[in-house]
Amino acid sequence: MALRPARCYRDWDRPYSRTAKRKVNAAYVKGAPDPRIRSFDMGKLPEDKWLIRVDMGVDLKCQIRDNALEAARIGANKYLEKTLGRENYHFKVRKYPHHVLREHAILSGAGADRLSQGMRHGFGKPKGRAIRVKAGEPILSVWVANPAHVKVAKEALRRAGAKFPGSPVYHVEELKPKAAA
């Protein structure tokens, strides 16, 4: 079955994220799926040469599913790599999808009305993961050394922001180089 629409999960409900790796019996969430996002740091590793950081967040409090986060990461990284080259930027996904999403699948087909109880006391089984974001909180960040590359970084984050609910909010910060000791 295909994924349910994102509107089913974008509002905050109570947190549901307690999982255990070693003591399975202590886990509140049984059988939580792995997040779909595979890489959190792209481009050249962080160094002292990065002078400018461009952050992107959203303008409202929401949940963003891990597959939307992965789609945004791929789109932004592809644009940055094609335009700037891998050596001229560092791109980081700042959030980890801890929140587990649940789905209560109801029966369908002949005779389902006699067997199914509908959504009465529905809890659901784990079906995916999401990040929980407050308004203006950074989700993605790009570090560049050249001030001329800020426009490219903003365009990459704009493309990534198309995958998220709400409108993107950008924050550009000039970083001070560290003094030599």
Residue, then its C-alpha position, 0 to 999 in steps of 0.5 A: m500500500a502507498l504512503r498515507p498523505a503527509r497531512c495525516y501526520r503534519d500536526w503535533d500530537r503527543p511524542y511517541s519516540r521511546t525505543a530501546k536497542r539493547k533491552v527490547n522489553a523496555a521499549y515503549v515502541k515495538g518494531a519502529p522502522d529505520p529512518r529513510i535518511r541515509s547521510f547527514d553530512m555532505g560536501k567537504l567536511p567542516e573546517d575553519k575556512w567556512l565563513i558563512r552559514v545559511d540555515m533553513g527552517v519552516d515558519l510553523k510548528c510541524q512534523i516532517r516525515d523522513n521521506a520528505l527530509e530525504a527528498a529535500r536532502i537529495g535535491a539540495n545536495k545534487y544542486l550544490e554539487k553540480t553548481l559549486g563542486r564538492e570541495n566548496y561547501h558543507f551541507k548538513v541535515r540538523k535534525y534526526p527523525h526520532h518521532v515514530l508515526r503510527e497507522h491504524a489500518i482498518l479492514s476492507g472487503a466483503g464482511a469487513d463491517r462485521l469484523s472491524q471495530g473502526m477507529r474506536h480506541g485506535f492506536g496503530k502500528p509503527k509505519g514511519r518516522a518524522i522530525r518535530v520542528k518548532a517555528g524558525e528552528p534550523i533543519l538544513s544548513v549550508w556552510v560556504a567560504n565565498p560570499a558569492h556562493v550564498k545565492v547558490a546555497k539559498e537556491a539549493l535550500r529553496r528547492a529543498g524547502a519545496k518538500f516541506p509544509g509551510s513556507p521556508v525561513y532563511h537565516v544567513e550568519e557570518l562566522k568569525p574565523k578562529a584565532a590561531a593559538 
